[in-house]
Amino acid sequence: MTTLLFIVFETLYIFSPAILGNMAPIFAAYYNWFPSLARPADFNKKFNHVRILGDNKTIRGFLLSIIIGFIVGLFQYFLITNVPLANTYLLTNNSFATTIISAITISFGALLGDAVGSFIKRQLHIPPGSSFPVVDQIDYIVGALFFAVIFFPITTAHILTAFMLLGPGSFVTSIIGKQLGLKNNF
C-alpha cells in the first residue's frame, strides 16, 4: 500500500506541470487574458484542405502553459528543498535549473500532445471544441510523458498510474469546466 501511495505522489509530482499547464489556456480564453496573443497557433494554415489545429489552439495558450510550467517548477523546487520527505520520497532532480527546465518542458509536452490530438480531430473532420473520447483525455498525458522520460526514471507503474488517474481526471474537469461555463463544448 505504501509503495502504491508513493507511486501516486510521484506521478502527480511529475505530471503537475502538465496538469496545470493544460488547464491554463482554458482560463486564458475564458478571462480573455492577453487578447493580442489569442491568435491561432497554426497561423490559419491547412493540411489536406483542413485547418491544422483550429482556432482553439492559440499562441496565448502555448505561452501561458510554459509560464505555468515555470511557476509549478518554482513550487516543486521549493518543495524538494524545504520539505525533507519530498526530497526523500519523490523522484526529484535536485538542481534548480533541472527542476525548472523539466517543469517547463513537461508542460509544453502536454500542450504539444493536445495539439497532436487536435490535428487528428481536424483530419477526421471533428470540429474544434467537440469531444473525441479517449483521445481528448490522454493526448496531453502522452505528450507530457514523451518529455518526462528525459528527466525522470519513469516506470511502468508511473505510466499506468498517469493514465488511470489523469485520463479520468481530465474527463471530470471537462465536465466541471462545462458546468462552470469555462468550456463551451464537451
Long-range contacts (C-beta under 8 A, 24 or more apart in sequence): 6-89, 7-155, 7-157, 7-158, 7-161, 8-161, 8-165, 9-89, 9-90, 10-89, 10-90, 10-91, 10-158, 11-158, 11-161, 11-162, 11-165, 12-165, 13-76, 13-86, 13-90, 13-91, 13-92, 14-91, 14-106, 14-148, 14-152, 14-154, 14-158, 14-162, 15-106, 15-141, 15-144, 15-148, 15-162, 15-166, 16-72, 16-76, 17-68, 17-69, 17-72, 17-73, 17-76, 17-102, 17-103, 17-104, 17-106, 17-107, 17-110, 17-144, 18-106, 18-107, 18-109, 18-110, 18-140, 18-141, 18-143, 18-144, 18-148, 18-166, 19-110, 19-166, 19-169, 20-68, 20-69, 20-72, 20-107, 21-65, 21-66, 21-68, 21-69, 21-72, 21-106, 21-107, 21-108, 21-110, 21-111, 22-65, 22-107, 22-110, 22-111, 22-114, 22-140, 22-170, 23-68, 23-173, 24-61, 24-64, 24-65, 24-67, 24-68, 25-57, 25-58, 25-60, 25-61, 25-62, 25-64, 25-65, 25-111, 26-177, 26-182, 26-183, 27-182, 28-58, 28-60, 28-61, 28-64, 29-56, 29-58, 29-60, 29-61, 30-181, 30-182, 33-60, 33-64, 34-60, 34-63, 34-64, 35-60, 37-63, 41-115, 47-119, 47-122, 47-123, 48-123, 50-122, 50-123, 50-125, 51-122, 52-119, 52-122, 53-115, 53-118, 53-119, 53-122, 54-118, 54-121, 54-122, 54-127, 54-128, 55-128, 56-118, 56-128, 56-129, 57-114, 57-115, 57-118, 61-111, 62-108, 62-111, 65-107, 65-108, 65-110, 65-111, 66-104, 66-107, 66-108, 68-107, 69-103, 69-104, 69-105, 69-106, 69-107, 69-108, 70-100, 70-103, 70-104, 72-103, 72-107, 73-99, 73-100, 73-101, 73-102, 73-103, 73-104, 74-100, 76-103, 91-152, 91-153, 93-151, 93-152, 98-151, 101-151, 102-147, 102-148, 102-150, 102-151, 102-152, 105-147, 105-150, 105-151, 106-144, 106-147, 106-148, 106-151, 107-144, 108-147, 109-143, 109-144, 109-145, 109-146, 109-147, 109-148, 110-140, 110-141, 110-143, 110-144, 111-140, 111-143, 112-143, 112-146, 113-139, 113-140, 113-141, 113-142, 113-143, 113-144, 113-146, 114-139, 114-140, 114-143, 115-143, 116-142, 116-143, 129-183, 129-184, 129-185, 130-185, 131-185, 131-186, 134-167, 136-170, 136-174, 137-166, 137-167, 137-168, 137-170, 137-171, 138-163, 138-167, 138-170, 140-170, 141-166, 141-167, 141-170
